[in-house]
C-alpha cells in the first residue's frame, strides 16, 4: 500500500516538474508587417551584393 502511494507521489511530482519551465510566459503582440527588432546588417550587405552582381551581369551581357 505504501508503495502505491510512493509511486503516485512520484508521478505527481514528475507532472509538476514537467509543467515548470524557465521560459517566460508573457506574450508579445505585434502588428502585421511591422518589424520592431534590431536593424539587420545583412540587408544592407545583400543590397550592395545585388548591385555588384547587376554590374557584373551588365558587363558580360552587353552583346546579347
C-alpha positions in Angstrom: 0.0 0.0 0.0 2.8 2.4 0.8 4.5 1.5 -2.4 1.4 2.6 -4.4 1.3 6.0 -2.6 5.0 6.4 -3.3 4.6 5.7 -7.0 1.6 8.1 -7.2 3.6 10.8 -5.3 6.5 10.4 -7.8 4.2 10.7 -10.8 2.6 13.8 -9.3 6.0 15.3 -8.6 7.1 14.5 -12.2 4.0 16.0 -13.6 4.6 19.2 -11.6 8.2 19.4 -12.7 7.4 18.9 -16.4 4.9 21.7 -16.2 7.5 24.1 -15.0 9.7 26.0 -17.4 12.4 28.6 -17.2 10.9 30.4 -20.3 8.7 33.5 -19.7 5.0 33.1 -20.1 4.4 36.6 -21.4 3.0 37.1 -24.9 4.2 40.0 -27.1 1.6 41.2 -29.6 3.0 42.6 -32.9 1.3 44.5 -35.7 1.4 42.6 -39.0 4.1 43.9 -41.4 5.9 46.0 -38.8 9.4 44.8 -37.7 10.3 46.0 -34.3 13.6 44.2 -33.8 17.1 45.4 -34.2 18.3 46.6 -37.6 19.6 43.8 -39.8 23.1 44.4 -41.1 22.8 41.7 -43.7 20.0 43.6 -45.5 22.4 46.4 -46.4 25.1 43.9 -47.4 22.7 42.0 -49.6 21.6 45.2 -51.4 25.3 46.0 -52.0 25.9 42.5 -53.2 22.9 42.7 -55.5 24.2 45.9 -57.1 27.7 44.3 -57.6 26.0 41.3 -59.3 23.9 43.6 -61.5 27.0 45.5 -62.6 28.8 42.2 -63.4 25.9 41.0 -65.4 25.7 44.2 -67.4 29.4 43.9 -68.2 29.1 40.3 -69.6 25.6 40.5 -71.2 26.1 43.6 -73.3 26.5 41.6 -76.5 23.0 40.0 -76.3 
